[in-house]
C-alpha cells in the first residue's frame, strides 16, 4: 500500500513542480491533501489533478490550513 501512495505522491509532484507537502487521510474514503504556499500554486494543482492517473482525483476543494497562515491546501478524493 505504501508503494501505491508513494506513486500517487510522485504523480502529483511530477505534474506540479512547485514546493509542496503531500499527505493522505482515510475516513470512509481516501483523500489526498496538497499544501502549497501561493495562489498560483493552488491553481496549478487544481488544474493538474483532474487529468492525472486517468481521472482518479475528484471532489477537489481548497481551504486554509489552521495555524499555518502562509499555506493553502488543495484536497481531493482518490478513487483507485
C-alpha positions as CSV (number, residue, x, y, z in Angstrom):
1,X,0.0,0.0,0.0
2,X,2.8,2.4,0.8
3,X,4.2,1.9,-2.7
4,X,0.9,2.9,-4.2
5,X,0.6,6.0,-2.0
6,X,4.2,6.9,-2.9
7,X,3.4,6.5,-6.6
8,X,0.5,9.0,-6.2
9,X,2.8,11.5,-4.5
10,X,5.3,11.2,-7.3
11,X,2.5,11.7,-9.9
12,X,1.4,14.9,-8.2
13,X,4.9,16.2,-7.7
14,X,5.8,15.5,-11.4
15,X,2.7,17.3,-12.6
16,X,3.2,20.3,-10.4
17,X,6.9,21.3,-10.0
18,X,6.5,23.6,-7.0
19,X,7.3,23.1,-3.3
20,X,4.6,21.1,-1.7
21,X,3.7,18.8,1.1
22,X,1.5,15.9,0.3
23,X,-0.4,13.8,2.9
24,X,-3.3,11.3,3.0
25,X,-6.3,10.7,5.3
26,X,-8.7,7.9,5.3
27,X,-12.1,8.1,6.9
28,X,-14.5,6.0,4.7
29,X,-12.6,7.3,1.7
30,X,-9.0,8.0,0.8
31,X,-8.2,11.8,0.4
32,X,-5.1,13.5,-0.7
33,X,-4.0,16.9,0.8
34,X,-1.5,19.0,-1.0
35,X,-0.2,22.0,0.8
36,X,1.4,24.9,-1.1
37,X,2.3,28.5,-0.5
38,X,0.9,30.7,-3.2
39,X,-2.5,31.0,-5.0
40,X,-0.7,30.4,-8.3
41,X,0.5,27.0,-7.0
42,X,-3.1,26.3,-5.8
43,X,-4.3,26.9,-9.4
44,X,-1.6,24.8,-10.8
45,X,-2.6,21.8,-8.6
46,X,-6.3,22.3,-9.1
47,X,-5.7,22.3,-12.9
48,X,-3.5,19.3,-12.9
49,X,-5.3,16.9,-10.6
50,X,-8.4,16.1,-12.7
51,X,-6.2,14.8,-15.6
52,X,-3.8,12.7,-13.5
53,X,-4.0,8.9,-13.3
54,X,-6.9,8.6,-15.7
55,X,-9.1,10.9,-13.6
56,X,-8.6,9.2,-10.2
57,X,-8.8,12.5,-8.3
58,X,-12.2,14.1,-7.9
59,X,-14.2,16.3,-5.4
60,X,-11.3,18.8,-5.5
61,X,-11.5,21.5,-2.8
62,X,-9.3,24.3,-1.4
63,X,-9.1,25.6,2.1
64,X,-6.9,27.5,4.5
65,X,-4.8,25.4,7.0
66,X,-5.5,26.3,10.6
67,X,-2.4,27.6,12.4
68,X,-0.5,27.9,9.1
69,X,-1.3,31.3,7.7
70,X,1.1,31.0,4.8
71,X,-0.1,27.6,3.5
72,X,-3.0,26.8,1.3
73,X,-4.5,23.3,0.9
74,X,-5.9,21.6,-2.1
75,X,-7.6,18.2,-1.3
76,X,-9.3,15.6,-3.4
77,X,-10.9,12.2,-3.1
78,X,-8.7,9.4,-4.5
79,X,-10.8,6.8,-6.4
80,X,-8.5,3.9,-7.0
